Amino acid sequence: MTKLIGLDVGYGFVKVTDGRTGYSFPSVVGEGHNKPTFNVLSDELSVVDDLKIGIGGELFFVGKSAIRHSKFAHRDLSYTRAISDDLETLFFSALSPYCTEPVNRFRVITGLPVERMHLASDLAERVKGEKLITIYSEGSPHEVKIDIDEVEVVPQPLGTYWAVHLNTLGQITNTLEGRVGIIDVGFRTTDLAAVEDSEYIPEKSKTVPLGLVTAYGDIASYLATTYGLEKESYDLDNIVIKGRINVAGETIDITEVINSAFEKLAINILVTVNSNWKTTDFDKLILSGGGGQSVSTYILPQLSQAQLTNDPITANCRGYLAWANRYWGSLKE
């Protein structure tokens, strides 16, 4: 049986769903090892909290396990993500929880920033076809084959549009008339996508190099200057979520620093939006993405017809799945 998957390989986090279950994990890859690890809370861990896979004779920790266990771990923020095979590692790791058979067939909808759609065919070729991987479950390895026979790459923010207007089966649930703008604030980029009467308008869409990593840079500079702490972007994820940091056993609240960084990011995004769009021409503006959630407090009061979409972090991957069901229909093989 071929499974339909919505998969968003973001610079910050990977989000994936088959409509029944969904997962999210940091876009971090690190060298793997087979040294024993012990966790008294292992029964409570999600499958993606303990990701270790083997691909092409190499072993990798992925996501949270890479941050915890890898001597060398990184989050690839390069333009094409072609420096190493990290993109493929994240892609196949995201599919691994859905590999329940020796051979697992998939059709996948995924996305790219609107001005990087020229890389779509390259992305599809990098992941299509058969791949033998080793999955480690509770320390025990087993080999499975992933067979991806179709990959459709779409402009990233369309996932949000489809998540709003289609149900998981790809059926239209809301009116598609009028002009809609998607403001998708991701980890590295912000995408502005224009949709008019359900049709995507590429000439009115744009990608700008603004995202959570911009705010993270301010926060990292503060921690380095004030406390002498050097933090990678993936180390900042939990700090930003919790609003505090531990220094020599002391918990310090840095909420004001975080809020200030997000407010500056929001101002830059608003300037970009108003520089590229006459916002009064849009019937609706939809704010999305993990960054969208973080800056919504500052942006929504400035745009009267704007709204934060439901579950903005996973909106794109949920929309990709809706489009997969509409595009390919119900597959029963």
C-alpha positions as CSV (number, residue, x, y, z in Angstrom):
1,M,0.0,0.0,0.0
2,T,1.3,3.5,-0.9
3,K,1.1,6.0,1.9
4,L,0.5,9.7,1.2
5,I,2.7,12.1,3.2
6,G,2.9,15.8,3.8
7,L,6.5,16.7,4.7
8,D,7.9,20.1,5.5
9,V,11.7,20.0,5.9
10,G,12.2,23.4,7.4
11,Y,15.5,25.0,8.3
12,G,14.5,24.9,12.0
13,F,12.2,21.9,12.3
14,V,11.0,19.0,10.3
15,K,7.2,18.5,10.3
16,V,5.5,15.4,8.9
17,T,2.1,13.8,8.8
18,D,0.1,11.0,7.2
19,G,-3.2,12.4,8.5
20,R,-3.3,9.9,11.4
21,T,-0.1,10.8,13.3
22,G,2.2,13.7,13.0
23,Y,5.7,14.5,14.2
24,S,8.1,17.4,14.6
25,F,11.8,17.4,15.4
26,P,14.7,19.9,15.1
27,S,16.5,19.9,11.7
28,V,19.7,18.9,13.3
29,V,22.0,16.0,12.1
30,G,25.0,14.6,14.0
31,E,27.4,11.7,13.8
32,G,26.1,8.5,15.2
33,H,27.6,5.9,17.5
34,N,26.6,2.6,19.1
35,K,27.7,3.4,22.6
36,P,25.0,2.5,25.1
37,T,22.7,5.2,26.4
38,F,20.3,4.9,29.3
39,N,17.2,6.9,30.0
40,V,14.7,6.1,32.9
41,L,12.1,8.0,30.9
42,S,12.6,6.1,27.7
43,D,9.0,4.7,27.8
44,E,7.7,8.3,27.6
45,L,9.8,9.4,24.7
46,S,8.2,10.1,21.3
47,V,9.6,8.0,18.4
48,V,11.3,11.2,17.0
49,D,12.9,12.0,20.3
50,D,15.3,9.1,19.9
51,L,16.0,9.1,16.1
52,K,19.1,7.1,15.0
53,I,19.3,5.9,11.4
54,G,21.8,4.3,9.1
55,I,22.1,5.5,5.5
56,G,24.7,4.5,2.9
57,G,26.9,2.9,5.4
58,E,26.9,5.9,7.7
59,L,25.2,6.3,11.1
60,F,23.4,9.5,12.2
61,F,21.6,10.9,15.2
62,V,18.8,13.2,14.1
63,G,16.9,15.9,15.9
64,K,17.0,15.9,19.7
65,S,19.2,12.8,19.8
66,A,21.8,14.6,17.7
67,I,21.8,17.5,20.1
68,R,22.2,15.2,23.1
69,H,24.6,12.5,21.8
70,S,26.6,13.8,18.8
71,K,30.1,15.2,19.3
72,F,29.5,17.0,16.0
73,A,26.0,18.2,15.3
74,H,24.8,21.0,13.0
75,R,21.8,22.7,11.5
76,D,22.4,23.4,7.8
77,L,21.3,26.9,6.9
78,S,22.9,27.1,3.5
79,Y,21.0,28.3,0.5
80,T,20.8,25.0,-1.4
81,R,21.4,22.7,1.5
82,A,23.7,20.8,-0.8
83,I,26.9,20.9,1.3
84,S,26.3,17.4,2.6
85,D,23.5,14.8,2.6
86,D,21.7,16.4,5.5
87,L,18.5,17.1,3.5
88,E,18.2,13.5,2.5
89,T,19.0,12.4,6.1
90,L,16.2,14.6,7.5
91,F,13.8,13.5,4.7
92,F,14.2,9.8,5.3
93,S,14.3,10.2,9.1
94,A,10.9,11.9,8.9
95,L,9.5,8.9,6.9
96,S,11.0,6.3,9.3
97,P,8.2,6.3,11.8
98,Y,5.8,5.3,9.0
99,C,8.0,2.4,7.9
100,T,6.0,-0.6,9.3
101,E,6.9,-3.1,6.6
102,P,10.1,-4.5,5.0
103,V,9.2,-2.4,1.9
104,N,7.4,0.9,2.4
105,R,6.0,2.9,-0.6
106,F,5.3,6.6,-0.3
107,R,4.2,9.6,-2.4
108,V,5.2,12.9,-0.8
109,I,4.2,16.5,-1.1
110,T,6.9,18.9,0.2
111,G,7.8,22.6,-0.3
112,L,10.5,25.1,-1.1
113,P,10.6,28.9,-0.5
114,V,8.8,30.6,-3.3
115,E,11.9,32.0,-5.0
116,R,13.8,28.7,-4.8
117,M,11.3,26.7,-6.8
118,H,14.1,26.4,-9.5
119,L,15.6,23.8,-7.1
120,A,12.4,21.7,-7.2
121,S,13.5,19.1,-9.7
122,D,16.9,18.7,-8.0
123,L,15.2,18.2,-4.6
124,A,12.8,15.6,-6.1
125,E,15.7,13.7,-7.8
126,R,17.6,13.6,-4.5
127,V,14.9,11.7,-2.7
128,K,13.0,9.7,-5.3
129,G,13.4,6.0,-5.8
130,E,14.5,3.2,-3.5
131,K,16.6,3.7,-0.4
132,L,17.7,1.1,2.1
133,I,18.0,2.5,5.6
134,T,18.6,1.1,9.0
135,I,16.2,2.1,11.8
136,Y,17.2,1.8,15.4
137,S,14.3,1.1,17.8
138,E,15.2,0.8,21.5
139,G,18.8,0.2,20.4
140,S,18.0,-2.7,18.0
141,P,18.7,-2.1,14.3
142,H,16.5,-3.4,11.5
143,E,16.7,-2.7,7.8
144,V,13.8,-1.4,5.7
145,K,13.4,-0.2,2.2
146,I,11.8,3.2,1.4
147,D,10.4,3.5,-2.1
148,I,9.3,7.0,-3.1
149,D,7.7,6.8,-6.5
150,E,6.4,10.4,-6.6
151,V,7.5,13.7,-5.1
152,E,5.6,16.9,-5.8
153,V,7.5,20.1,-4.7
154,V,5.3,23.2,-4.3
155,P,5.8,26.8,-3.1
156,Q,6.1,26.4,0.6
157,P,3.3,28.7,1.9
158,L,0.7,27.1,-0.3
159,G,0.6,24.4,2.4
160,T,-0.9,27.0,4.8
161,Y,-3.5,28.1,2.2
162,W,-4.6,24.5,1.6
163,A,-4.7,23.8,5.4
164,V,-7.2,26.6,5.7
165,H,-9.3,25.9,2.7
166,L,-9.2,22.1,2.3
167,N,-9.8,19.2,4.7
168,T,-7.4,16.3,5.1
169,L,-9.1,14.5,2.2
170,G,-8.4,17.5,-0.1
171,Q,-12.0,18.5,-0.2
172,I,-12.9,22.3,-0.3
173,T,-14.3,23.4,3.0
174,N,-14.0,27.2,2.8
175,T,-14.7,29.7,0.0
176,L,-11.7,30.2,-2.3
177,E,-12.8,33.6,-3.7
178,G,-10.9,36.8,-3.2
179,R,-7.3,37.7,-2.8
180,V,-5.4,36.1,0.0
181,G,-1.8,36.7,1.2
182,I,0.2,34.2,3.1
183,I,2.9,35.5,5.4
184,D,4.9,32.4,6.3
185,V,7.7,33.2,8.8
186,G,10.1,30.3,9.0
187,F,13.4,29.7,10.7
188,R,15.6,31.2,8.0
189,T,13.2,32.9,5.5
190,T,9.9,34.6,5.3
191,D,7.7,33.8,2.3
192,L,5.0,36.1,1.0
193,A,2.6,34.2,-1.3
194,A,-0.3,35.7,-3.1
195,V,-3.3,33.7,-4.0
196,E,-6.2,35.1,-6.1
197,D,-9.5,33.1,-6.5
198,S,-7.6,29.9,-5.5
199,E,-4.8,30.4,-8.0
200,Y,-1.2,31.0,-6.9
201,I,0.3,34.2,-8.3
202,P,4.2,33.8,-8.5
203,E,4.8,37.3,-9.7
204,K,3.3,38.8,-6.6
205,S,5.1,36.3,-4.3
206,K,8.5,36.8,-2.7
207,T,11.1,35.2,-0.3
208,V,13.1,37.4,2.0
209,P,16.0,36.4,4.3
210,L,14.2,37.1,7.5
211,G,13.2,34.5,10.1
212,L,13.6,33.2,13.6
213,V,17.4,32.9,13.0
214,T,17.5,36.7,12.8
215,A,16.0,37.0,16.3
216,Y,18.2,34.1,17.5
217,G,21.2,36.1,16.4
218,D,20.3,39.0,18.8
219,I,19.6,36.6,21.6
220,A,22.9,34.7,21.1
221,S,24.8,38.0,21.0
222,Y,23.3,39.0,24.3
223,L,24.2,35.7,26.0
224,A,27.7,35.9,24.7
225,T,28.2,39.5,25.8
226,T,26.5,39.2,29.2
227,Y,27.3,35.7,30.3
228,G,30.1,34.5,28.0
229,L,27.9,31.8,26.7
230,E,28.3,30.6,23.1
231,K,25.1,28.9,21.9
232,E,24.3,27.2,18.6
233,S,20.9,27.9,17.1
234,Y,19.6,24.5,18.2
235,D,20.7,25.2,21.8
236,L,18.5,28.3,21.7
237,D,15.3,26.5,20.9
238,N,14.4,25.5,24.4
239,I,15.8,28.7,25.9
240,V,13.4,30.8,23.7
241,I,10.5,28.5,24.5
242,K,11.1,28.6,28.2
243,G,12.2,32.3,28.4
244,R,15.1,31.5,30.7
245,I,18.6,30.2,30.9
246,N,20.6,28.4,33.6
247,V,24.0,29.9,34.4
248,A,26.1,28.0,37.0
249,G,23.0,26.5,38.5
250,E,21.1,29.8,38.6
251,T,17.9,30.3,36.5
252,I,17.8,33.7,34.9
253,D,14.7,35.1,33.2
254,I,15.5,36.6,29.7
255,T,11.9,37.1,28.5
256,E,12.5,40.8,27.9
257,V,15.5,40.1,25.7
258,I,13.6,37.5,23.7
259,N,10.5,39.8,23.3
260,S,12.7,42.6,22.2
261,A,14.4,40.4,19.5
262,F,11.0,39.2,18.2
263,E,9.6,42.8,18.2
264,K,12.6,43.9,16.0
265,L,12.0,40.9,13.7
266,A,8.3,41.8,13.4
267,I,9.1,45.4,12.5
268,N,11.4,44.2,9.7
269,I,8.7,41.8,8.4
270,L,6.0,44.5,8.4
271,V,8.3,46.8,6.5
272,T,8.9,44.0,3.9
273,V,5.2,43.2,3.6
274,N,4.3,46.8,3.1
275,S,7.1,47.3,0.6
276,N,6.0,44.4,-1.6
277,W,2.2,44.5,-1.2
278,K,-0.5,47.1,-1.1
279,T,-2.1,45.3,1.9
280,T,-5.5,47.0,1.4
281,D,-5.9,45.0,-1.8
282,F,-6.0,41.8,0.1
283,D,-9.2,40.4,1.5
284,K,-7.3,38.2,4.0
285,L,-3.8,37.9,5.3
286,I,-2.8,34.7,6.9
287,L,0.2,34.6,9.3
288,S,1.9,31.2,9.5
289,G,5.0,29.3,10.5
290,G,6.8,29.0,13.8
291,G,8.2,32.5,13.4
292,G,4.7,33.7,12.6
293,Q,3.5,32.4,15.9
294,S,6.4,34.2,17.7
295,V,5.8,37.6,16.1
296,S,2.0,37.5,15.9
297,T,1.6,39.7,19.0
298,Y,3.3,42.5,17.1
299,I,2.1,42.0,13.6
300,L,-1.6,41.3,13.9
301,P,-2.6,44.7,15.4
302,Q,-0.9,46.4,12.4
303,L,-2.8,44.5,9.7
304,S,-6.6,44.6,10.2
305,Q,-7.5,41.7,8.0
306,A,-4.7,39.5,9.2
307,Q,-5.1,36.3,11.3
308,L,-2.8,33.7,12.8
309,T,-3.7,30.4,11.3
310,N,-4.6,27.4,13.4
311,D,-1.4,25.5,14.6
312,P,0.9,27.7,12.5
313,I,4.0,25.5,13.1
314,T,2.4,22.5,11.3
315,A,0.1,24.3,8.9
316,N,2.3,23.7,5.8
317,C,2.8,20.0,6.3
318,R,-1.0,19.5,7.0
319,G,-1.8,21.5,3.9
320,Y,0.7,19.4,1.9
321,L,-1.2,16.2,2.9
322,A,-4.5,17.8,2.0
323,W,-3.1,18.5,-1.5
324,A,-1.6,15.0,-1.7
325,N,-5.1,13.6,-1.2
326,R,-6.6,16.0,-3.8
327,Y,-3.7,15.6,-6.3
328,W,-3.4,11.8,-6.1
329,G,-6.7,10.8,-4.7
330,S,-7.1,7.7,-2.5
331,L,-4.4,5.2,-3.2
332,K,-5.2,1.5,-2.5
333,E,-2.6,-0.9,-3.8
